[in-house]
């Protein structure tokens, strides 16, 4: 059976501690509901763009975002026309496909599937969504039947030769026996995700699309363990920021006689950075957890109101003119209604009269 070897280092303890504390804040933060759609959209955009870019997709982040906004289309060409972009058909299809992958994972979490063990069928479903219309049908959701090699992204040298094709079914079954078995229960969910990522890249079960499928499966492992961080996060930008470091971290396992410690440190460090960024965003919007304690529940606010709160957090108080300056396209009456609603909810308070009125966060 698959038996990962690694050491619990001080670095790993630091990263996991940071992730756990940030998770607690994200899961319980006040005011977050009004921003959830925005945070999830941002995470989707980054996951799809950087998750395909790392594999050679040439679309810019702006082009990918435009494409992701198109919901109904008859073909990749139709989607590109509606998005107003010109690009290779394959690049367009890769982005469309990976959006489907992320949406499938998000949907999986809210269905009865969450109670089912992860399986080979789950892996093949993710690969099918990743590679539809990009591979011959015989290779979509099916294991490779030939030897492949992995080349360096910088100089084209062969850096890794995955196991031969006849070993794939046994290696994959062996891995899923572990991930769904008792031995993995005591392994921290973030470690399980990292190990999933590595092992699937190592086995390289498919003729193409292994990296994207492995990263998607690792995300699903986190979700299955309750570590979805409200679907606000994306690791793909971290991996893409230094592709050579990403591949070197993966290769380190073979270089260190199957010891996965360095790979785990690399993976956990990236997740810690990403989750800390999300935590800082949440804290900036939430102000602090005292708000939730005072109000007794999370508060749904409009995006306009959150912009006003952000201004108050930055400068302590504001005038009506300040509010109009940060919301230049909103009528004065609408702004005043938003301010009145914030006062009624006990979030801000008003000082002064007529032209001398100012607003501040309620202590």
C-alpha positions as CSV (number, residue, x, y, z in Angstrom):
1,X,0.0,0.0,0.0
2,X,1.0,3.6,-0.6
3,X,3.0,4.7,2.5
4,X,4.2,8.3,2.4
5,X,7.4,9.1,4.2
6,X,7.9,12.5,5.6
7,X,9.1,14.3,8.8
8,X,7.1,16.9,10.8
9,X,9.5,19.9,10.7
10,X,9.2,23.2,12.5
11,X,8.4,24.8,9.2
12,X,5.4,22.4,8.7
13,X,4.1,23.1,12.2
14,X,4.4,26.9,11.6
15,X,2.5,26.7,8.3
16,X,-0.3,24.4,9.6
17,X,-0.7,26.6,12.6
18,X,-1.1,29.7,10.4
19,X,-3.6,27.9,8.1
20,X,-5.7,26.7,11.1
21,X,-5.9,30.1,12.7
22,X,-6.7,31.8,9.4
23,X,-9.4,29.1,8.7
24,X,-11.1,29.8,12.0
25,X,-11.3,33.5,11.2
26,X,-12.5,32.9,7.6
27,X,-15.2,30.4,8.7
28,X,-16.6,32.7,11.4
29,X,-15.9,36.2,10.2
30,X,-18.7,38.8,10.4
31,X,-19.9,40.5,7.2
32,X,-18.4,37.9,4.9
33,X,-21.7,36.7,3.4
34,X,-22.1,39.9,1.3
35,X,-18.6,39.4,-0.2
36,X,-18.7,35.6,-0.7
37,X,-19.7,35.8,-4.4
38,X,-17.0,38.3,-5.1
39,X,-14.3,36.3,-3.3
40,X,-15.4,33.0,-5.0
41,X,-15.4,34.7,-8.5
42,X,-11.9,36.0,-7.8
43,X,-10.7,32.5,-6.7
44,X,-12.3,30.9,-9.8
45,X,-10.6,33.4,-12.1
46,X,-7.2,32.8,-10.6
47,X,-7.6,29.0,-10.4
48,X,-8.6,28.8,-14.1
49,X,-6.2,31.3,-15.5
50,X,-3.0,30.3,-13.6
51,X,-4.0,26.6,-13.6
52,X,-4.0,26.5,-17.4
53,X,-1.2,29.1,-17.8
54,X,1.2,26.8,-16.0
55,X,0.5,24.2,-18.7
56,X,1.3,26.6,-21.5
57,X,-2.0,28.4,-22.1
58,X,-1.3,31.8,-23.8
59,X,-4.5,33.6,-22.7
60,X,-3.9,36.7,-20.6
61,X,-5.6,37.0,-17.2
62,X,-8.0,39.6,-18.7
63,X,-8.9,37.4,-21.7
64,X,-9.5,34.5,-19.4
65,X,-11.8,36.6,-17.1
66,X,-13.8,37.8,-20.1
67,X,-14.2,34.2,-21.3
68,X,-15.3,33.1,-17.9
69,X,-18.1,35.6,-17.9
70,X,-19.7,33.9,-20.9
71,X,-22.2,31.4,-19.6
72,X,-24.1,30.2,-22.7
73,X,-22.3,29.3,-25.9
74,X,-22.4,26.6,-28.6
75,X,-18.7,26.1,-29.1
76,X,-15.3,27.5,-28.0
77,X,-15.3,29.8,-31.1
78,X,-18.8,31.1,-30.1
79,X,-17.6,31.7,-26.5
80,X,-14.5,33.6,-27.8
81,X,-16.7,35.7,-30.1
82,X,-19.0,36.6,-27.3
83,X,-16.1,37.4,-25.1
84,X,-14.6,39.6,-27.8
85,X,-11.2,37.8,-27.8
86,X,-9.0,36.2,-30.4
87,X,-6.9,33.2,-29.4
88,X,-6.1,29.7,-30.2
89,X,-9.1,27.4,-30.0
90,X,-7.2,25.0,-27.7
91,X,-6.4,27.8,-25.2
92,X,-10.1,28.8,-25.2
93,X,-11.2,25.2,-24.7
94,X,-8.8,24.7,-21.8
95,X,-10.2,27.6,-19.9
96,X,-13.7,26.6,-20.5
97,X,-12.9,23.1,-19.4
98,X,-11.2,24.1,-16.2
99,X,-14.1,26.3,-15.3
100,X,-16.2,23.2,-15.5
101,X,-13.8,21.4,-13.2
102,X,-13.9,24.1,-10.6
103,X,-17.7,24.3,-10.8
104,X,-18.0,20.5,-10.5
105,X,-15.8,20.5,-7.4
106,X,-17.9,23.3,-5.9
107,X,-21.1,21.4,-6.7
108,X,-19.7,18.1,-5.3
109,X,-19.3,19.7,-1.9
110,X,-23.0,20.6,-1.6
111,X,-24.4,17.2,-2.7
112,X,-24.6,13.7,-1.2
113,X,-21.3,12.9,-2.9
114,X,-19.5,14.5,0.1
115,X,-20.5,11.5,2.1
116,X,-19.0,9.1,-0.4
117,X,-15.3,8.0,-0.4
118,X,-13.1,9.5,-3.1
119,X,-12.6,7.0,-5.9
120,X,-11.0,6.2,-9.2
121,X,-14.3,7.2,-10.8
122,X,-13.9,10.7,-9.2
123,X,-10.4,11.0,-10.6
124,X,-11.6,10.0,-14.1
125,X,-14.5,12.4,-13.9
126,X,-12.1,15.3,-13.2
127,X,-9.8,14.2,-16.1
128,X,-12.8,14.0,-18.4
129,X,-13.9,17.5,-17.5
130,X,-10.3,18.8,-17.9
131,X,-9.6,17.2,-21.3
132,X,-13.0,17.1,-23.1
133,X,-12.6,18.2,-26.7
134,X,-8.8,18.4,-26.2
135,X,-7.9,14.7,-26.6
136,X,-9.0,11.7,-28.7
137,X,-12.1,10.2,-27.0
138,X,-10.1,7.0,-26.3
139,X,-7.8,8.9,-24.0
140,X,-10.4,11.0,-22.1
141,X,-11.0,9.6,-18.6
142,X,-8.9,6.6,-19.6
143,X,-5.4,5.6,-18.5
144,X,-2.5,6.0,-20.9
145,X,-1.3,2.9,-22.7
146,X,2.1,4.2,-23.6
147,X,5.2,5.6,-21.9
148,X,5.5,9.4,-21.5
149,X,8.2,11.7,-20.3
150,X,8.2,15.0,-18.4
151,X,10.5,17.7,-19.8
152,X,11.8,20.8,-18.1
153,X,9.8,24.0,-18.7
154,X,13.1,25.9,-19.1
155,X,15.4,23.9,-21.2
156,X,13.4,21.0,-22.5
157,X,15.6,18.3,-20.8
158,X,13.9,15.1,-19.6
159,X,13.5,15.5,-15.9
160,X,11.2,12.6,-15.1
161,X,10.0,9.2,-16.5
162,X,6.7,8.2,-14.9
163,X,5.9,4.5,-14.2
164,X,5.2,2.2,-17.2
165,X,1.5,2.1,-18.3
166,X,0.9,-1.4,-17.1
167,X,1.5,-0.4,-13.5
168,X,-1.0,2.5,-13.5
169,X,-4.2,0.6,-12.4
170,X,-2.4,-1.0,-9.5
171,X,-0.7,2.3,-8.3
172,X,-4.0,4.2,-8.6
173,X,-6.0,1.6,-6.7
174,X,-3.2,1.4,-4.1
175,X,-3.4,5.2,-3.6
176,X,-7.2,5.3,-3.2
177,X,-7.1,2.4,-0.8
178,X,-4.8,4.6,1.3
179,X,-6.7,7.9,0.9
180,X,-10.0,6.2,1.9
181,X,-8.5,3.9,4.5
182,X,-7.7,4.2,8.2
183,X,-4.0,5.0,7.8
184,X,-4.8,8.4,6.2
185,X,-7.2,9.5,9.0
186,X,-4.5,10.7,11.3
187,X,-2.8,12.6,8.5
188,X,-3.7,16.3,8.5
189,X,-6.0,17.2,5.6
190,X,-3.6,19.7,4.1
191,X,-0.9,17.0,4.1
192,X,-3.3,14.6,2.5
193,X,-4.0,17.1,-0.2
194,X,-0.3,17.6,-0.8
195,X,0.3,13.9,-0.9
196,X,-2.6,13.5,-3.4
197,X,-1.1,16.2,-5.6
198,X,2.3,14.6,-5.6
199,X,1.3,10.9,-6.0
200,X,-1.0,11.6,-9.0
201,X,1.7,13.7,-10.7
202,X,4.2,10.9,-10.0
203,X,1.9,8.1,-11.4
204,X,1.0,10.3,-14.4
205,X,-2.0,8.1,-15.2
206,X,-3.2,9.9,-18.3
207,X,-1.7,10.7,-21.6
208,X,-2.2,14.4,-21.0
209,X,-3.8,16.7,-18.4
210,X,-2.1,15.1,-15.3
211,X,-1.1,18.4,-13.6
212,X,-4.5,20.0,-13.8
213,X,-6.2,16.8,-12.7
214,X,-3.8,16.3,-9.8
215,X,-4.3,19.9,-8.6
216,X,-8.1,19.5,-8.9
217,X,-8.1,16.2,-7.0
218,X,-5.9,17.8,-4.2
219,X,-8.5,20.6,-3.9
220,X,-11.3,18.0,-3.7
221,X,-9.4,16.3,-0.9
222,X,-9.3,19.6,1.1
223,X,-13.0,20.1,0.5
224,X,-13.9,16.6,1.6
225,X,-12.1,17.3,4.9
226,X,-13.9,20.6,5.5
227,X,-11.0,22.7,4.4
228,X,-12.7,24.6,1.6
229,X,-12.1,28.0,3.2
230,X,-15.5,29.1,1.8
231,X,-14.1,28.4,-1.7
232,X,-12.2,31.7,-1.5
233,X,-8.7,30.3,-2.2
234,X,-6.6,29.3,-5.2
235,X,-3.1,27.8,-5.1
236,X,-2.5,27.9,-8.8
237,X,-1.1,31.4,-8.8
238,X,1.5,30.3,-6.3
239,X,2.6,27.4,-8.4
240,X,2.7,29.5,-11.6
241,X,4.7,32.3,-9.9
242,X,7.8,30.1,-10.1
243,X,7.2,27.1,-12.4
244,X,10.7,25.9,-12.0
245,X,10.5,25.9,-8.2
246,X,7.1,24.0,-8.5
247,X,8.7,21.2,-10.6
248,X,11.8,21.1,-8.5
249,X,9.6,20.6,-5.4
250,X,7.9,17.7,-7.1
251,X,11.2,16.2,-8.2
252,X,12.7,16.6,-4.7
253,X,10.8,13.4,-3.6
254,X,12.7,11.2,-6.0
255,X,15.9,13.0,-5.3
256,X,15.5,12.4,-1.6
257,X,14.7,8.6,-1.8
258,X,10.9,9.1,-1.7
259,X,11.0,11.4,1.3
260,X,8.2,14.0,0.8
261,X,9.1,16.5,3.5
262,X,10.4,19.2,1.2
263,X,7.4,18.8,-1.1
264,X,5.0,19.1,1.9
265,X,6.8,22.3,3.0
266,X,6.6,23.8,-0.4
267,X,2.8,23.0,-0.7
268,X,1.9,24.0,2.8
269,X,3.9,27.3,2.6
270,X,2.0,28.2,-0.6
271,X,-1.4,27.4,1.0
272,X,-0.4,29.3,4.2
273,X,0.4,32.4,2.1
274,X,-2.8,32.2,0.1
275,X,-5.0,31.6,3.1
276,X,-3.3,34.5,5.0
277,X,-4.2,36.8,2.1
278,X,-7.8,35.7,2.3
279,X,-7.8,36.2,6.1
280,X,-6.4,39.8,5.8
281,X,-9.2,40.6,3.3
282,X,-11.8,39.1,5.6
283,X,-10.5,41.0,8.6
284,X,-10.4,44.3,6.7
285,X,-14.0,43.9,5.8
286,X,-15.2,42.4,9.1
287,X,-13.2,45.0,11.2
288,X,-12.9,42.4,13.9
289,X,-14.8,39.5,15.4
290,X,-16.3,41.8,18.1
291,X,-18.8,43.0,15.5
292,X,-20.3,39.5,15.2
293,X,-20.4,39.1,19.0
294,X,-22.2,42.4,19.4
295,X,-24.7,41.8,16.7
296,X,-25.2,38.1,17.4
297,X,-25.0,37.0,13.8
298,X,-23.3,37.6,10.5
299,X,-24.6,40.7,8.7
300,X,-25.3,40.8,5.0
301,X,-24.4,44.2,3.6
302,X,-24.4,45.6,0.1
303,X,-21.2,46.1,-1.7
304,X,-21.7,49.9,-1.4
305,X,-21.9,49.6,2.3
306,X,-18.8,47.5,2.5
307,X,-16.9,50.2,0.5
308,X,-18.0,52.8,3.0
309,X,-17.0,50.5,5.9
310,X,-13.6,50.0,4.3
311,X,-13.2,53.8,4.1
312,X,-14.0,54.1,7.8
313,X,-11.6,51.4,8.7
314,X,-8.8,53.2,6.8
315,X,-9.4,56.8,8.1
316,X,-11.5,56.5,11.2
317,X,-14.3,58.8,10.2
318,X,-15.9,60.2,7.1
319,X,-18.2,63.0,5.9
320,X,-21.0,62.7,3.5
321,X,-18.7,64.2,0.8
322,X,-16.1,61.5,1.6
323,X,-18.8,58.9,1.0
324,X,-19.8,60.5,-2.3
325,X,-16.1,60.6,-3.4
326,X,-15.7,56.8,-3.0
327,X,-19.1,56.2,-4.6
328,X,-19.0,58.7,-7.5
329,X,-21.7,57.0,-9.6
330,X,-24.2,56.6,-6.8
331,X,-26.9,59.2,-6.0
332,X,-26.7,61.1,-2.7
333,X,-30.1,59.8,-1.6
334,X,-28.9,56.2,-2.1
335,X,-25.8,56.8,-0.1
336,X,-27.7,58.4,2.7
337,X,-30.1,55.4,2.8
338,X,-27.1,53.1,3.0
339,X,-25.6,55.1,5.9
340,X,-29.0,55.1,7.7
341,X,-29.2,51.3,7.4
342,X,-25.7,50.9,8.8
343,X,-26.7,53.1,11.8
344,X,-29.8,51.1,12.4
345,X,-27.8,47.9,12.3
346,X,-25.5,49.3,15.0
347,X,-22.4,49.3,12.9
348,X,-21.7,53.0,12.5
349,X,-22.8,56.1,14.4
350,X,-23.4,59.7,13.4
351,X,-21.9,62.8,14.9
352,X,-22.9,66.5,14.4
353,X,-25.7,68.1,12.5
354,X,-26.3,69.4,8.9
355,X,-23.0,70.2,7.1
356,X,-20.9,69.2,10.1
357,X,-22.1,65.6,10.1
358,X,-19.5,62.8,10.3
359,X,-19.7,59.1,10.6
360,X,-17.5,56.6,12.5
361,X,-17.5,52.9,13.4
362,X,-19.5,52.3,16.5
363,X,-17.4,51.2,19.4
